[in-house]
Amino acid sequence: MPAAGPRHPVSTATEPSRSPQAPQQVASGFRRVGRPVEGEATILVPELQALLTDLHRLFEPVRRQRLAARIARQAEFDAGRLPDFRADTRSIRESDWTVAPIPAALQDRRVEITGPVDPKMVINALNSGANCFMADFEDSNAPSFANQITGQRALRDAVGGTLGFTAPETGKRYALDPASSTVLIVRPRGWHLDEVHVTVDGQPMGGGLFDLATFAFHNAKTLAWRERGPYFYLPKMECMEEARLWDDVLAFLEVRLGLPVGTMKVTVLIETLPAVFEMHEILHALRGRIVGLNCGRWDYIFSWLKTLRRHPDKVLPERGQVTMAQPFLKAYSELLIQTCHRRGAHAMGGMAAQIPIKGDEEANERAMQRVRADKLREVTAGHDGTWVAHPALIPIAREIFDAHMPTPHQHHVRREDVQVTRDDLLQPCLGTISRAGFDNNVEVCVRYLAAWLAGNGCVPIHHLMEDAATAEISRTQLWRWLNHPQIAAKNGVPAEPLQLDDGTPLDFALFERALINLPSILGDRRAMPGGEHIDAAIALLDRLTHADTLEAFLTSAAYPQLVQSELQHG
């Protein structure tokens, strides 16, 4: 049995061919834009091109409608309206129903590891002993086309049991453990991201459609035969209509690929502020295939800041003080647990971003204690599993979940004590902004952007694994503090200017000094990922922070530069 296969018995019938049958011709209207990358001919075969073409023509108009609805909804928030539970879907929230049964392979998800889709990461994650591996085409992946194709090849070969990798620097060989039982779950890009390297009828494809359909085309039949998928994490949704679109896409793919209806299972990340008010609705829209919701905590904080950007009373302190113990985040996570367990779905916990600190045992122990405390909070609150970013954290998370969750999950923990109102979810937490916190936001943004432009979607900075979500918190905080530098008048108290905890005004002069000083703080650029892109990253952050309107996504703003770098350097 290949490495990704299950330990439980499966049918003795012959394993199906890996790719479905389809006409052998290049699809009319399909175009690959840009320089060829290694291995793409084995991925973008004519049959897949035909599938992608049909998928785009059928669903791209609806995707555009959903994105336009996001813009219109944000305009209402900017004008003063606050997010709230929907009146027109009250019957969904109040009626009794449950999602479809969860397959055996996804019953126990107590520890999941996440990471990008490069071959080394895929091998190490599947060999890690985690219950599941979320292979990420989104926030921890910089979407150069080389990265997208390399990731698809790696996952195809992992499913086939043939994936290997030799590190060019050391010559070390990495190979899949045939005994691995780690379940593969794939996260495509969100609705908002395009794939400009692939066009249909002159339009770029949706990045999420490209990622999901390409993986399904090459692997769905094999995984279904093994009763191991295909399984997906769906990111950055804002409403039930976006969930319904995914359901329509997946149903189309099941028919096209010859799979039984409901074969493809999904977990949805609740990582936008609008979505937290529609969790029942999202579960209902996907009820034939959804198995859980996940607390995408970092993106959720970013979305909270972005959604409420024009509300002067919605200001958060520096990001290190915005922890899950804060009341508005505690309300978010507990409401998710209550909602999921009422509907028979998993309530997955969030990411531990800490990574081991080498050479400083005391500092490392403090970091690991923070991980332990976070996982203890999750399991005792009723979560059914959790995320880690580094293999060394798996034993810590597993020990805590094993001690407090002897069953495969905690659906019996109904959390009927939880009473969460709109105001609970929108109430900012108290705290301060220090000079160190401000400067750290600047540094994280610049270093992450530089690494991202070099093709690295996640990068260790100050012993935390930073990805697009954590960098977005830093970026959005800077924009919010500097463009609306005052706390709203309240209860007769006049509006107050924002300032650091030492009394220094929060203004663009402070920001410019931080940018000017940063190169000397960073030191030798050659020693850091993407060091050659530091100047470009500084310029981009400067432009985005000075803009009158907050850019919706950092990755969207930086994507043209990533594409240009590909064209220049190959």
C-alpha positions as CSV (number, residue, x, y, z in Angstrom):
1,M,0.0,0.0,0.0
2,P,1.4,3.4,-0.8
3,A,2.5,5.7,2.0
4,A,-0.6,7.8,2.1
5,G,-2.9,4.8,2.2
6,P,-4.9,3.8,5.2
7,R,-4.2,1.1,7.8
8,H,-7.8,-0.1,7.8
9,P,-8.9,-2.6,5.2
10,V,-10.2,-1.4,1.9
11,S,-11.8,-3.0,-1.1
12,T,-9.6,-5.6,-2.8
13,A,-10.7,-4.4,-6.2
14,T,-8.1,-2.9,-8.5
15,E,-7.1,0.6,-7.6
16,P,-8.5,3.0,-10.2
17,S,-6.4,5.0,-12.6
18,R,-5.2,8.2,-11.2
19,S,-6.8,10.5,-13.8
20,P,-10.3,10.4,-15.1
21,Q,-10.9,9.7,-18.8
22,A,-11.6,12.7,-21.0
23,P,-11.0,13.8,-24.6
24,Q,-7.3,14.1,-25.5
25,Q,-7.2,17.7,-26.8
26,V,-6.2,21.1,-25.6
27,A,-9.2,23.0,-24.4
28,S,-10.4,25.9,-26.6
29,G,-10.0,29.1,-24.6
30,F,-7.5,27.8,-22.2
31,R,-4.1,29.6,-22.1
32,R,-1.0,29.2,-20.0
33,V,0.6,32.6,-19.4
34,G,4.3,33.1,-18.6
35,R,7.4,31.0,-18.7
36,P,7.1,27.2,-18.4
37,V,8.0,25.7,-15.1
38,E,9.5,22.3,-14.3
39,G,7.1,19.5,-14.4
40,E,4.0,21.5,-15.5
41,A,3.4,19.3,-18.5
42,T,2.7,16.3,-16.3
43,I,0.1,18.4,-14.3
44,L,-1.6,20.6,-16.9
45,V,-2.5,17.7,-19.2
46,P,-5.2,18.3,-21.8
47,E,-7.9,16.5,-19.8
48,L,-7.3,18.9,-16.9
49,Q,-7.2,21.9,-19.2
50,A,-10.7,20.9,-20.4
51,L,-11.9,20.5,-16.9
52,L,-10.5,23.9,-15.7
53,T,-12.1,25.6,-18.8
54,D,-15.5,24.2,-18.0
55,L,-15.2,25.0,-14.3
56,H,-14.2,28.6,-15.0
57,R,-17.0,29.2,-17.5
58,L,-19.6,27.8,-15.2
59,F,-18.5,29.4,-11.9
60,E,-16.4,32.4,-12.6
61,P,-19.4,34.7,-13.1
62,V,-20.8,33.7,-9.7
63,R,-17.3,34.1,-8.0
64,R,-17.3,37.7,-9.4
65,Q,-20.8,38.3,-8.0
66,R,-19.7,37.1,-4.6
67,L,-16.6,39.3,-4.5
68,A,-18.7,42.3,-5.6
69,A,-21.1,41.5,-2.7
70,R,-18.1,41.6,-0.3
71,I,-17.2,45.1,-1.5
72,A,-20.8,46.3,-1.2
73,R,-21.0,44.8,2.3
74,Q,-17.7,46.5,3.4
75,A,-18.9,49.8,2.1
76,E,-21.9,49.5,4.4
77,F,-19.6,48.7,7.4
78,D,-17.4,51.7,6.4
79,A,-20.5,53.9,6.5
80,G,-21.3,52.9,10.1
81,R,-23.3,49.6,10.0
82,L,-22.0,46.8,12.2
83,P,-21.9,43.1,11.4
84,D,-24.8,41.2,13.0
85,F,-26.7,37.9,12.8
86,R,-28.9,37.8,9.7
87,A,-32.7,38.2,10.2
88,D,-33.5,36.3,6.9
89,T,-31.7,33.1,8.1
90,R,-33.2,32.9,11.6
91,S,-35.0,29.7,10.7
92,I,-31.7,28.0,9.9
93,R,-30.2,28.9,13.2
94,E,-33.2,28.0,15.2
95,S,-34.3,24.7,13.6
96,D,-32.9,21.3,14.4
97,W,-30.6,19.6,11.8
98,T,-27.2,18.1,11.6
99,V,-24.5,17.7,9.0
100,A,-23.9,14.4,7.2
101,P,-21.9,11.7,9.1
102,I,-18.2,12.2,9.4
103,P,-16.1,9.5,7.7
104,A,-13.9,7.2,9.8
105,A,-10.6,8.9,8.6
106,L,-11.7,12.2,10.0
107,Q,-13.3,11.1,13.3
108,D,-10.1,11.8,15.4
109,R,-8.3,15.0,14.4
110,R,-6.8,15.9,17.8
111,V,-3.5,17.2,16.4
112,E,-3.1,18.7,12.9
113,I,0.1,20.1,11.4
114,T,0.0,22.7,8.7
115,G,2.5,24.0,6.2
116,P,3.4,24.8,2.6
117,V,3.4,22.2,-0.2
118,D,7.1,21.9,-1.0
119,P,8.3,18.3,-1.1
120,K,10.3,18.4,2.0
121,M,7.5,19.8,4.1
122,V,5.0,17.4,2.6
123,I,7.2,14.4,3.6
124,N,8.0,15.7,7.0
125,A,4.4,16.5,7.8
126,L,3.1,13.1,6.6
127,N,5.8,11.4,8.6
128,S,5.2,13.6,11.7
129,G,2.7,11.5,13.6
130,A,0.0,14.1,13.4
131,N,-3.5,12.9,12.8
132,C,-3.8,15.2,9.8
133,F,-1.6,17.4,7.6
134,M,-3.2,20.5,6.0
135,A,-1.2,21.0,2.9
136,D,-1.4,24.7,2.3
137,F,-1.7,26.5,-1.1
138,E,-2.8,29.6,0.7
139,D,-1.4,31.7,3.6
140,S,1.9,29.8,4.1
141,N,2.6,29.5,0.3
142,A,3.8,32.3,-2.0
143,P,1.8,31.6,-5.2
144,S,4.5,31.7,-7.8
145,F,3.5,29.3,-10.5
146,A,6.6,27.2,-9.8
147,N,5.4,26.8,-6.2
148,Q,1.9,25.9,-7.3
149,I,3.1,23.2,-9.8
150,T,5.8,21.9,-7.4
151,G,3.1,21.6,-4.7
152,Q,0.7,19.7,-7.0
153,R,3.4,17.4,-8.1
154,A,4.5,16.7,-4.5
155,L,0.9,15.9,-3.4
156,R,0.3,13.7,-6.4
157,D,3.5,11.8,-5.7
158,A,2.7,11.6,-2.0
159,V,-0.7,10.1,-2.7
160,G,1.0,7.7,-5.0
161,G,3.6,6.8,-2.4
162,T,6.5,7.8,-4.6
163,L,7.5,11.2,-3.2
164,G,11.1,11.7,-2.3
165,F,13.4,14.7,-1.9
166,T,17.1,15.3,-1.7
167,A,18.2,18.5,0.0
168,P,20.6,20.3,-2.5
169,E,22.6,21.9,0.3
170,T,23.3,18.8,2.4
171,G,22.5,15.8,0.1
172,K,20.2,14.5,2.8
173,R,17.5,12.2,1.5
174,Y,13.8,12.5,2.6
175,A,11.3,9.7,2.0
176,L,7.7,8.9,3.0
177,D,7.3,6.4,5.9
178,P,5.1,3.6,4.5
179,A,3.5,3.2,7.9
180,S,2.3,6.8,8.1
181,S,-1.4,7.1,8.9
182,T,-1.5,10.9,8.7
183,V,-4.6,12.1,6.8
184,L,-4.0,14.6,4.0
185,I,-6.2,17.7,3.8
186,V,-5.6,20.4,1.2
187,R,-6.3,24.1,1.5
188,P,-6.8,25.9,-1.8
189,R,-6.6,29.7,-2.1
190,G,-9.6,31.8,-1.2
191,W,-12.2,33.2,-3.5
192,H,-10.5,36.6,-3.7
193,L,-7.2,35.4,-5.3
194,D,-6.6,35.0,-9.0
195,E,-4.3,32.6,-10.8
196,V,-2.9,35.0,-13.5
197,H,-0.7,32.2,-15.0
198,V,-3.8,30.4,-16.3
199,T,-6.5,32.2,-18.3
200,V,-9.8,31.0,-19.8
201,D,-11.3,33.2,-22.6
202,G,-8.8,35.9,-21.6
203,Q,-9.8,36.0,-17.9
204,P,-7.5,34.7,-15.1
205,M,-8.8,31.7,-13.2
206,G,-9.8,31.9,-9.6
207,G,-6.8,30.6,-7.7
208,G,-8.9,28.5,-5.4
209,L,-10.7,26.8,-8.3
210,F,-7.4,26.0,-9.9
211,D,-5.8,24.6,-6.8
212,L,-8.8,22.4,-5.7
213,A,-9.7,21.1,-9.2
214,T,-6.1,20.3,-10.1
215,F,-5.6,18.3,-6.9
216,A,-8.9,16.6,-7.3
217,F,-8.3,15.7,-11.0
218,H,-5.0,13.9,-10.1
219,N,-5.9,12.3,-6.8
220,A,-9.6,12.2,-6.1
221,K,-10.3,8.7,-7.4
222,T,-7.3,7.2,-5.6
223,L,-8.2,8.8,-2.3
224,A,-11.9,7.9,-2.6
225,W,-11.0,4.3,-3.3
226,R,-8.9,4.3,-0.1
227,E,-11.6,6.0,1.9
228,R,-9.2,8.8,2.5
229,G,-10.7,11.8,0.8
230,P,-10.4,13.9,-1.0
231,Y,-10.6,16.3,1.9
232,F,-10.2,20.1,1.9
233,Y,-9.9,23.1,4.1
234,L,-11.8,26.1,2.7
235,P,-10.5,29.6,3.7
236,K,-11.7,33.2,4.1
237,M,-15.4,32.8,3.4
238,E,-17.6,35.6,4.6
239,C,-21.2,34.3,4.1
240,M,-23.4,31.3,3.4
241,E,-23.7,32.2,-0.3
242,E,-19.9,31.8,-0.7
243,A,-20.2,28.4,1.0
244,R,-23.0,27.4,-1.3
245,L,-20.8,28.3,-4.3
246,W,-18.1,25.9,-3.0
247,D,-20.8,23.2,-2.6
248,D,-21.8,23.7,-6.2
249,V,-18.2,23.5,-7.4
250,L,-17.6,20.3,-5.4
251,A,-20.8,18.7,-6.6
252,F,-19.8,19.5,-10.2
253,L,-16.4,17.9,-9.7
254,E,-17.9,14.8,-8.2
255,V,-20.1,14.3,-11.2
256,R,-17.3,15.1,-13.7
257,L,-14.8,12.8,-12.0
258,G,-17.2,9.9,-11.4
259,L,-17.4,10.1,-7.6
260,P,-20.4,9.5,-5.5
261,V,-22.2,12.6,-4.3
262,G,-20.8,13.8,-1.0
263,T,-17.4,12.1,-1.4
264,M,-15.5,15.3,-1.1
265,K,-15.5,16.5,2.5
266,V,-14.6,20.0,3.7
267,T,-13.7,21.9,6.9
268,V,-14.3,25.6,6.8
269,L,-12.1,28.1,8.5
270,I,-14.0,30.8,10.3
271,E,-11.5,33.5,9.9
272,T,-13.5,36.5,8.9
273,L,-15.7,38.7,11.1
274,P,-18.8,38.5,8.8
275,A,-18.5,34.7,8.8
276,V,-18.7,34.3,12.6
277,F,-22.3,35.6,12.4
278,E,-23.2,32.9,9.8
279,M,-21.6,29.7,11.2
280,H,-25.0,27.9,11.3
281,E,-25.7,29.1,7.8
282,I,-22.3,28.0,6.4
283,L,-22.7,24.5,8.0
284,H,-26.2,24.3,6.5
285,A,-25.1,25.3,3.0
286,L,-22.4,22.6,3.0
287,R,-24.3,20.1,5.3
288,G,-23.9,17.1,2.9
289,R,-20.1,17.3,3.0
290,I,-18.9,19.6,5.8
291,V,-17.2,17.9,8.8
292,G,-16.2,20.9,10.9
293,L,-15.3,24.5,11.4
294,N,-11.9,25.8,12.4
295,C,-10.9,28.8,14.5
296,G,-8.6,30.6,12.1
297,R,-7.6,33.0,14.9
298,W,-4.9,35.1,13.2
299,D,-6.9,35.8,10.0
300,Y,-9.9,36.4,12.2
301,I,-8.1,39.2,14.1
302,F,-7.0,40.6,10.8
303,S,-10.5,40.5,9.5
304,W,-11.9,42.1,12.7
305,L,-9.5,45.0,12.2
306,K,-10.2,45.3,8.5
307,T,-14.0,45.1,8.7
308,L,-14.2,47.7,11.5
309,R,-11.5,49.9,10.0
310,R,-13.7,53.0,9.9
311,H,-15.2,52.6,13.4
312,P,-13.1,54.9,15.7
313,D,-14.2,53.0,18.8
314,K,-12.9,49.6,17.5
315,V,-9.1,49.9,18.2
316,L,-6.9,47.0,19.3
317,P,-3.6,47.2,21.2
318,E,-0.4,45.8,19.9
319,R,-0.8,42.3,18.6
320,G,1.1,40.5,21.4
321,Q,-1.6,41.6,23.8
322,V,-4.5,40.3,21.5
323,T,-4.6,36.8,22.8
324,M,-7.4,34.2,22.9
325,A,-8.0,35.0,26.5
326,Q,-9.4,38.4,25.5
327,P,-13.2,38.4,25.9
328,F,-14.1,39.1,22.2
329,L,-11.9,36.2,21.0
330,K,-13.0,33.9,23.8
331,A,-16.6,34.6,22.7
332,Y,-15.7,33.7,19.1
333,S,-14.1,30.4,19.9
334,E,-16.8,29.3,22.4
335,L,-19.6,30.2,20.0
336,L,-17.8,28.1,17.3
337,I,-17.7,25.1,19.7
338,Q,-21.3,25.4,20.6
339,T,-22.4,25.8,17.0
340,C,-20.4,22.9,15.7
341,H,-21.4,20.4,18.4
342,R,-25.1,21.3,18.1
343,R,-24.8,20.3,14.4
344,G,-22.6,17.2,14.8
345,A,-19.5,18.8,13.4
346,H,-15.9,19.1,14.7
347,A,-14.8,22.4,16.3
348,M,-11.1,22.7,15.5
349,G,-8.8,24.9,17.5
350,G,-6.3,27.4,16.2
351,M,-2.6,27.6,15.4
352,A,0.3,27.6,17.8
353,A,2.7,29.9,16.0
354,Q,5.7,29.2,18.4
355,I,8.7,27.3,17.1
356,P,11.5,25.7,19.1
357,I,14.2,28.2,20.3
358,K,17.6,26.6,19.9
359,G,20.5,27.6,22.1
360,D,18.4,29.1,24.9
361,E,16.7,26.5,27.0
362,E,15.0,29.0,29.3
363,A,13.5,31.0,26.5
364,N,12.4,27.7,24.7
365,E,10.7,26.5,27.9
366,R,8.8,29.7,28.2
367,A,7.6,29.4,24.6
368,M,6.6,25.8,25.1
369,Q,4.7,26.7,28.2
370,R,2.7,29.2,26.2
371,V,1.9,26.4,23.7
372,R,0.8,24.1,26.6
373,A,-1.5,26.8,28.1
374,D,-3.1,27.5,24.7
375,K,-3.8,23.8,24.0
376,L,-5.1,23.3,27.5
377,R,-7.5,26.2,27.0
378,E,-8.7,24.7,23.7
379,V,-9.3,21.1,24.9
380,T,-11.0,22.2,28.2
381,A,-13.2,24.6,26.3
382,G,-14.5,21.7,24.1
383,H,-12.4,21.8,20.9
384,D,-12.0,18.5,19.1
385,G,-8.5,19.2,17.8
386,T,-5.8,21.8,17.3
387,W,-3.1,23.1,14.9
388,V,0.6,23.3,15.2
389,A,3.2,24.7,12.8
390,H,6.2,22.7,13.8
391,P,6.6,18.9,14.3
392,A,8.3,19.5,17.7
393,L,5.0,20.8,19.0
394,I,3.0,17.7,18.1
395,P,4.0,15.7,21.3
396,I,3.0,18.7,23.5
397,A,-0.4,19.1,21.9
398,R,-1.1,15.4,21.8
399,E,-0.2,14.9,25.4
400,I,-2.6,17.6,26.5
401,F,-5.4,16.4,24.2
402,D,-4.9,12.8,25.2
403,A,-5.1,13.7,28.9
404,H,-8.3,15.7,28.6
405,M,-10.0,14.1,25.6
406,P,-10.1,10.2,25.8
407,T,-12.7,10.0,23.1
408,P,-12.0,10.7,19.4
409,H,-13.8,14.1,19.7
410,Q,-15.9,16.1,22.1
411,H,-19.3,16.5,20.4
412,H,-20.9,15.6,23.7
413,V,-19.6,18.9,25.1
414,R,-22.5,21.0,24.0
415,R,-21.5,24.3,25.7
416,E,-25.1,25.2,26.3
417,D,-23.8,27.7,28.9
418,V,-22.4,29.9,26.1
419,Q,-24.5,33.1,25.5
420,V,-22.8,35.3,22.9
421,T,-24.2,38.5,21.6
422,R,-23.2,40.7,18.7
423,D,-21.7,43.2,21.1
424,D,-19.6,40.4,22.7
425,L,-18.0,39.7,19.3
426,L,-17.4,43.4,18.5
427,Q,-16.1,44.7,21.8
428,P,-12.4,45.6,21.6
429,C,-10.0,44.5,24.3
430,L,-8.0,46.9,26.5
431,G,-4.2,47.3,26.2
432,T,-1.4,49.4,25.1
433,I,0.9,50.1,22.1
434,S,4.6,50.1,23.0
435,R,7.5,51.3,20.8
436,A,8.7,47.7,20.6
437,G,5.3,46.5,19.5
438,F,5.0,49.2,16.9
439,D,8.6,48.6,15.6
440,N,7.9,44.8,15.6
441,N,4.9,45.3,13.3
442,V,7.0,47.2,10.9
443,E,9.8,44.6,10.9
444,V,7.4,41.6,10.6
445,C,5.7,43.2,7.6
446,V,8.9,44.0,5.8
447,R,10.6,40.7,6.5
448,Y,7.6,38.7,5.6
449,L,7.0,40.6,2.4
450,A,10.6,40.2,1.3
451,A,10.5,36.5,2.0
452,W,7.1,36.2,0.1
453,L,8.5,38.0,-2.9
454,A,11.3,35.5,-2.9
455,G,8.8,32.6,-3.0
456,N,8.6,31.8,0.8
457,G,5.1,31.9,2.2
458,C,6.1,31.3,5.8
459,V,9.2,32.5,7.6
460,P,10.5,32.3,11.2
461,I,10.8,35.8,12.8
462,H,11.7,36.2,16.5
463,H,10.8,32.5,17.2
464,L,7.3,32.8,15.7
465,M,6.3,31.2,12.4
466,E,4.9,34.2,10.5
467,D,2.6,33.6,7.5
468,A,0.3,35.9,5.5
469,A,-2.3,35.9,8.4
470,T,0.0,37.1,11.1
471,A,1.7,39.6,8.8
472,E,-1.8,41.0,7.9
473,I,-2.4,41.7,11.6
474,S,0.8,43.8,11.7
475,R,0.0,45.6,8.4
476,T,-3.6,46.4,9.3
477,Q,-2.7,47.6,12.8
478,L,-0.2,50.0,11.3
479,W,-2.7,51.4,8.8
480,R,-5.4,51.7,11.4
481,W,-3.2,53.4,14.0
482,L,-1.7,55.9,11.5
483,N,-4.7,56.7,9.4
484,H,-7.2,57.1,12.2
485,P,-5.0,58.0,15.1
486,Q,-7.6,58.7,17.7
487,I,-10.0,56.8,19.9
488,A,-13.7,57.9,19.5
489,A,-15.4,60.2,21.9
490,K,-17.5,58.2,24.3
491,N,-19.8,59.0,27.2
492,G,-19.0,62.6,27.0
493,V,-15.2,62.1,26.9
494,P,-13.6,63.9,23.9
495,A,-11.8,61.9,21.3
496,E,-8.2,61.1,22.3
497,P,-5.2,60.9,20.0
498,L,-3.5,57.5,19.9
499,Q,0.0,57.4,21.4
500,L,2.6,54.9,22.5
501,D,2.7,53.9,26.1
502,D,5.6,56.4,26.6
503,G,3.5,59.3,25.3
504,T,5.0,59.4,21.8
505,P,2.3,60.4,19.2
506,L,1.3,57.7,16.8
507,D,2.0,59.5,13.5
508,F,3.6,59.0,10.2
509,A,6.9,60.6,11.4
510,L,7.2,57.6,13.8
511,F,6.5,55.2,11.0
512,E,9.0,56.8,8.7
513,R,11.7,56.7,11.3
514,A,11.0,53.0,11.9
515,L,11.4,52.3,8.1
516,I,14.6,54.3,7.9
517,N,16.1,52.6,10.9
518,L,15.0,49.1,9.9
519,P,17.9,48.2,7.5
520,S,20.5,48.8,10.1
521,I,18.5,46.7,12.6
522,L,18.3,43.8,10.2
523,G,22.0,43.7,9.5
524,D,23.3,41.3,6.8
525,R,20.4,40.8,4.3
526,R,22.1,37.8,2.9
527,A,21.4,35.9,6.1
528,M,17.6,36.2,5.9
529,P,15.0,34.8,3.5
530,G,14.3,37.3,0.7
531,G,17.0,39.7,1.8
532,E,17.4,40.9,-1.8
533,H,13.8,42.1,-1.7
534,I,14.0,44.2,1.5
535,D,14.0,47.5,-0.4
536,A,11.0,46.5,-2.5
537,A,9.2,45.3,0.7
538,I,9.9,48.6,2.5
539,A,8.5,50.6,-0.5
540,L,5.4,48.4,-0.7
541,L,4.7,48.7,3.0
542,D,5.2,52.5,2.8
543,R,2.7,52.8,-0.1
544,L,0.1,50.6,1.5
545,T,0.3,52.3,4.9
546,H,0.0,55.8,3.4
547,A,-3.0,54.8,1.2
548,D,-6.3,56.4,2.1
549,T,-8.1,53.1,1.7
550,L,-6.9,49.9,3.4
551,E,-5.9,47.3,0.8
552,A,-8.1,44.3,1.2
553,F,-5.2,41.8,1.2
554,L,-1.5,42.1,1.4
555,T,-1.0,39.1,-0.9
556,S,-3.2,40.7,-3.6
557,A,-1.2,43.9,-3.5
558,A,2.1,42.1,-3.7
559,Y,1.1,39.5,-6.3
560,P,2.0,41.6,-9.4
561,Q,5.5,42.0,-8.0
562,L,5.8,38.3,-7.4
563,V,4.7,37.6,-11.0
564,Q,7.1,40.2,-12.3
565,S,10.0,38.6,-10.4
566,E,9.1,35.3,-12.0
567,L,9.2,36.8,-15.4
568,Q,12.6,38.4,-14.7
569,H,14.3,35.5,-12.9
570,G,12.5,32.5,-14.1
